């Protein structure tokens, strides 16, 4: 089954799952071993859209930058997005123990101390406070709302002409 093997290979190269880790008093966050292997050394951390933080590989961050940079500077929404992502971005490195330092301005933004949830999002992962993650999970697990929320996207096997 070459198609299945190819899909498994792509999924293995993605940030998936969620994990609970601690943030120490110096702002260092342990990164799940599975995620560390995908960071390829350098990464960027920035403010997310839902009171969380986003951690991207260097390559993913460059792609986001290129998309933002291609937007018109005369568009007020584009300028706000540029400020949101770029002015809050910090380079991070995984230390030899598997931690990154979450910069103080970003820790203050999500009001995090102690425990953190690290949640894979495919090309990047997010960092949440446990309380904020619990709220997200409540939304995600609302079946009735999901029936309406996700009615339009076609996630069937045949979507996009790919049968597996």
Secondary structure, DSSP 8 states (H G I E B T S, - for coil): -HHHHHHHHHHHTSB-SEEEEEE-TTSEEE--HHHHHHH-SEEEEEE-SSSSEEEEEHHHHHHHHHHHHTS-TT-HHHHHHHHHHHTT-EEEE--TTSEEE--HHHHHHHT--EEEEEEE-BSEEEEE-HHHHHHHHHHHT-HHHHHHHTSSS--STTGGG---
